[in-house]
């Protein structure tokens, strides 16, 4: 899988390479993929972690019993003003998400949401750009997604707000607009509660799951809790994401 990623080739399907592949085998494949990336890509480091398949519809579609998780790399960050080149990816997707920046290292499981909130320094709007880099897009299983590092790819970070915030993340309404010229068209809408029904519970799950998987969570890393609304295929044009009280993100996709 790592060789395919380096060469820009389609990811292999672990579900086809290993008959009856389990989620545990897929998780091991993900761990090995991440280690290959860290060991071989110059300057690469872990910048954060992501939750995926945090909606019931997504879990049912890919036949998994719950959410999944993956790792985000520092080289995946898209800087302000940087255009996103569609042709550089096999199947680029768009997701609107909420991110949380760690104010402290976390080296042991967190018991509850109240304890967790004290460990978060900032909340941030995020556009995640997963790459569905599989040859057969009609035959992807949950195990394939897990093994591929939860199709983690690149991301755009908005302006962070310091904790504590004075509004409910679960009630936050998200809107993504697309345009090549005015007027804009709304292509996605969601709410903060789309991620496992509760942003803070989704974050608590992600923190403890990554610890259980053997990762170290350190101050300054950020975690994203899953798509709000739908995951959409990217196309050439301009985008405006409105996260309500959390802020806005504008970006452009080119050929």
Residue pairs with C-beta under 8 A, 6 or more apart in sequence:
1 11
1 12
1 14
1 29
1 33
1 147
1 148
2 32
2 33
2 36
2 37
2 40
3 9
4 10
4 11
4 12
4 133
5 11
5 33
5 37
5 133
8 90
10 90
10 133
10 134
10 135
11 133
11 134
11 135
11 144
11 148
13 134
13 135
13 136
13 139
13 140
13 141
13 144
14 21
14 25
14 26
14 29
14 143
14 144
14 147
15 21
15 141
15 143
15 144
18 25
21 141
21 143
21 147
22 143
23 64
23 142
23 143
23 146
25 143
25 147
26 142
26 143
26 144
26 146
26 147
27 146
27 147
27 213
29 146
29 147
30 70
30 71
30 146
30 147
30 148
30 149
30 150
31 213
31 214
33 147
33 148
33 149
34 46
34 71
34 149
37 44
37 73
38 44
38 45
38 46
41 73
41 75
43 74
43 75
44 73
44 74
44 75
45 73
45 74
46 71
46 72
46 73
46 74
46 215
46 221
47 72
47 73
47 74
47 76
47 77
47 221
47 222
48 71
48 72
48 99
48 221
48 222
48 223
48 224
49 69
49 70
49 71
49 72
49 206
49 210
49 215
49 217
49 221
49 223
49 224
50 69
50 70
50 71
50 72
50 97
50 128
50 150
50 152
50 206
50 223
50 224
50 226
51 67
51 68
51 69
51 195
51 196
51 202
51 205
51 206
51 223
51 224
51 225
51 226
52 58
52 67
52 68
52 69
52 70
52 145
52 150
52 151
52 226
52 227
53 59
53 62
53 64
53 66
53 67
53 68
53 142
53 145
53 226
54 67
54 194
54 195
54 196
54 202
54 225
54 226
54 227
55 194
55 195
55 226
55 227
58 227
59 65
59 66
59 67
59 142
62 140
62 141
62 142
62 145
63 141
63 142
64 142
64 146
67 196
67 202
67 205
67 206
67 226
68 142
68 145
68 146
68 150
69 150
69 206
69 209
69 210
69 213
70 146
70 149
70 150
70 151
70 152
71 149
71 152
71 215
72 152
72 155
72 222
72 224
73 152
76 152
76 153
76 154
76 155
77 154
77 155
77 156
77 157
78 84
78 129
78 154
78 155
78 156
78 251
83 252
83 253
83 254
84 92
84 129
84 154
84 234
84 251
84 252
84 253
84 254
85 253
85 254
85 255
86 92
86 234
86 235
86 236
86 253
86 254
86 255
87 255
89 129
89 131
89 133
89 153
89 234
90 131
90 132
90 133
90 134
91 131
91 132
91 133
91 134
91 137
91 233
92 129
92 130
92 131
92 153
92 233
92 234
92 253
93 129
93 130
93 131
93 132
93 151
93 231
93 232
93 233
93 234
94 127
94 128
94 129
94 176
94 188
94 231
94 232
94 233
94 234
94 239
95 127
95 128
95 129
95 130
95 227
95 228
95 231
95 232
96 125
96 126
96 127
96 174
96 176
96 188
96 190
96 227
96 228
96 229
96 241
96 243
97 125
97 126
97 127
97 128
97 195
97 224
97 225
97 226
97 227
97 228
98 123
98 124
98 125
98 126
98 169
98 172
98 192
98 195
98 199
98 224
98 225
98 228
98 243
98 246
99 123
99 124
99 125
99 126
99 157
99 222
99 223
99 224
99 225
100 120
100 122
100 123
100 124
100 203
100 222
100 223
100 224
100 225
101 120
101 121
101 122
101 123
101 124
101 160
101 220
101 221
101 222
102 119
102 120
102 121
102 217
102 218
102 219
102 220
102 221
102 222
102 223
103 119
103 120
103 121
103 122
103 163
103 219
104 119
104 121
104 219
105 216
105 217
105 218
105 219
106 119
106 207
106 211
106 217
106 218
107 211
107 216
107 217
108 211
109 208
109 211
109 212
110 116
110 119
110 204
110 207
110 208
112 204
113 200
113 201
113 204
116 200
116 203
116 204
116 207
117 163
117 164
117 200
120 163
120 203
121 162
121 163
121 219
122 160
122 161
122 162
122 163
123 160
123 161
123 163
123 165
123 169
123 246
124 157
124 158
124 159
124 160
124 161
124 222
124 246
125 157
125 158
125 159
125 241
125 243
125 246
125 247
125 248
125 249
126 155
126 156
126 157
126 158
126 222
126 224
126 249
127 155
127 156
127 158
127 239
127 241
127 249
127 251
128 153
128 154
128 155
128 224
128 227
129 153
129 154
129 155
129 156
129 234
130 150
130 151
130 152
130 153
130 231
131 151
131 153
131 154
132 140
132 151
133 148
133 151
134 140
134 144
134 148
145 151
155 224
156 249
156 251
157 222
158 241
158 243
158 246
158 247
158 248
158 249
159 247
161 246
161 247
165 245
167 245
168 192
169 192
169 199
169 200
169 246
170 191
170 192
170 193
170 198
170 199
171 191
171 192
171 193
172 191
172 192
172 243
172 244
172 245
172 246
173 189
173 190
173 191
173 244
174 188
174 189
174 190
174 191
174 192
174 228
174 229
174 241
174 242
174 243
174 244
175 186
175 188
175 189
175 241
175 242
176 186
176 187
176 188
176 189
176 229
176 232
176 239
176 240
176 241
176 242
177 184
177 185
177 186
177 187
177 239
177 240
177 241
177 242
178 184
178 185
178 187
178 235
178 237
178 238
178 239
179 185
179 237
179 238
179 240
180 236
180 237
180 238
184 240
187 232
188 229
188 230
188 232
189 229
190 227
190 228
190 229
190 230
191 228
192 199
192 228
193 199
194 226
194 227
194 228
194 229
195 202
195 225
195 226
195 227
195 228
196 202
196 205
196 225
196 226
199 225
202 225
202 226
203 223
203 225
206 223
206 225
207 217
207 223
210 217
210 223
211 217
234 253
235 253
236 253
236 254
236 255
237 252
237 253
238 250
238 251
238 252
238 253
239 250
239 251
239 252
239 253
240 248
240 249
240 250
241 248
241 249
241 250
241 251
242 248
243 249
